[in-house]
Amino acid sequence: MASRRLLAQTVAAQLIERPTDRATIMQAAAAYLVDHNMAAKADLFVNDLAYEIEQRSGQLTAEVVSANPLPDSVVADLKNYLKSATGAQEVSLQISQDPDLLGGFVARTADAEIDKSVQHQLNQLRGIA
């Protein structure tokens, strides 16, 4: 039985080499997870797969949730930071708003999170006091 990480590496390579066979490749991966009692780890496999595809393609996608619309300068700075931190050639941001967020933003990639929310900062201050 292959590890979840090795499976993600193999599937990522196949998806990049044969993009027109995407559905067949993903069905085979899902069947492998079920057949080897790994279905409970499917969400971790998906994260591993996204990470592998991003590493191989040089493209990074991040989900960004903010309390308010982000100024263009913040979006540009975040893209530049993610490029330098990950080595990605291109960064795509999927930006949404959550009014329950007090302020700031949270950015998530396949393997990391940047939490610059006011709530996170308040929690850090509570830990100091």
C-alpha positions as CSV (number, residue, x, y, z in Angstrom):
1,M,0.0,0.0,0.0
2,A,1.3,3.4,-1.0
3,S,1.4,6.3,1.5
4,R,-1.0,9.1,1.1
5,R,1.8,11.5,0.1
6,L,3.2,9.0,-2.5
7,L,-0.3,8.6,-3.9
8,A,-0.7,12.4,-4.2
9,Q,2.6,12.6,-6.0
10,T,1.7,9.9,-8.5
11,V,-1.8,11.3,-9.1
12,A,-0.4,14.9,-9.5
13,A,2.1,13.7,-12.1
14,Q,-0.6,11.9,-14.0
15,L,-3.0,14.9,-13.9
16,I,-0.3,17.1,-15.3
17,E,0.8,14.7,-18.0
18,R,-2.8,13.7,-19.0
19,P,-5.1,16.6,-18.2
20,T,-7.8,15.2,-20.5
21,D,-8.0,12.1,-18.4
22,R,-8.7,14.0,-15.2
23,A,-12.0,12.3,-14.4
24,T,-10.6,8.8,-14.9
25,I,-7.5,9.6,-12.8
26,M,-9.5,11.0,-9.9
27,Q,-11.9,8.1,-10.0
28,A,-9.0,5.7,-9.8
29,A,-7.5,7.6,-6.9
30,A,-10.8,7.6,-5.0
31,A,-11.2,3.9,-5.6
32,Y,-7.7,3.4,-4.2
33,L,-8.5,5.3,-1.1
34,V,-11.7,3.3,-0.5
35,D,-10.1,-0.1,-1.3
36,H,-7.2,0.6,1.1
37,N,-9.4,1.9,3.9
38,M,-8.0,5.4,3.5
39,A,-11.4,7.2,2.7
40,A,-11.3,8.9,6.1
41,K,-8.1,10.6,5.0
42,A,-9.6,11.9,1.7
43,D,-9.5,15.5,2.8
44,L,-5.8,15.2,3.7
45,F,-5.2,13.5,0.3
46,V,-6.9,16.4,-1.5
47,N,-4.6,18.9,0.4
48,D,-1.5,16.8,-0.5
49,L,-2.7,16.6,-4.1
50,A,-3.2,20.4,-4.4
51,Y,0.2,20.9,-2.9
52,E,1.9,18.5,-5.3
53,I,0.2,20.1,-8.3
54,E,1.1,23.6,-7.2
55,Q,4.8,22.5,-6.7
56,R,5.0,20.9,-10.1
57,S,3.2,23.6,-12.0
58,G,4.7,26.7,-10.4
59,Q,1.2,28.0,-9.7
60,L,-0.2,28.7,-6.3
61,T,-3.8,29.3,-5.4
62,A,-4.7,30.8,-2.1
63,E,-8.1,31.4,-0.6
64,V,-8.3,34.8,1.2
65,V,-11.1,35.8,3.5
66,S,-11.3,39.4,4.7
67,A,-13.7,41.4,6.8
68,N,-13.7,44.2,4.2
69,P,-12.6,44.6,0.6
70,L,-8.8,44.5,0.5
71,P,-7.0,47.4,-1.0
72,D,-5.1,46.7,-4.2
73,S,-1.8,47.4,-2.5
74,V,-2.5,44.6,0.1
75,V,-3.5,42.1,-2.6
76,A,-0.3,42.9,-4.5
77,D,1.9,42.6,-1.3
78,L,0.2,39.3,-0.4
79,K,0.8,37.9,-3.9
80,N,4.5,39.0,-3.8
81,Y,4.9,37.5,-0.3
82,L,3.4,34.2,-1.4
83,K,5.6,34.1,-4.5
84,S,8.8,34.7,-2.5
85,A,7.8,32.3,0.4
86,T,6.8,29.4,-1.9
87,G,8.8,29.9,-5.1
88,A,5.6,30.0,-7.1
89,Q,5.8,31.7,-10.5
90,E,2.2,32.7,-10.4
91,V,-0.2,33.3,-7.5
92,S,-3.9,33.4,-7.9
93,L,-6.1,34.6,-5.0
94,Q,-9.7,33.7,-4.5
95,I,-10.9,36.5,-2.3
96,S,-14.2,36.5,-0.4
97,Q,-15.6,38.5,2.5
98,D,-16.9,37.3,5.9
99,P,-18.6,40.0,7.9
100,D,-18.1,37.9,11.1
101,L,-14.4,38.5,10.8
102,L,-13.7,41.6,12.9
103,G,-10.9,42.9,10.6
104,G,-7.9,41.8,8.7
105,F,-7.7,38.7,6.6
106,V,-6.9,35.0,6.6
107,A,-5.1,33.4,3.6
108,R,-5.0,29.7,3.1
109,T,-3.0,27.6,0.7
110,A,-2.9,23.8,0.3
111,D,-0.3,23.6,3.1
112,A,-0.2,26.8,5.1
113,E,-2.3,29.6,6.6
114,I,-1.5,33.2,7.2
115,D,-3.8,34.6,9.8
116,K,-3.7,38.4,10.0
117,S,-7.2,38.7,11.5
118,V,-8.0,41.0,14.4
119,Q,-9.5,38.0,16.2
120,H,-6.1,36.2,15.9
121,Q,-4.2,39.2,17.1
122,L,-6.6,39.6,20.1
123,N,-6.1,35.9,21.0
124,Q,-2.4,36.4,20.9
125,L,-2.6,39.4,23.2
126,R,-4.8,37.3,25.6
127,G,-2.0,34.7,25.7
128,I,0.6,37.4,26.7
129,A,-1.5,38.9,29.6
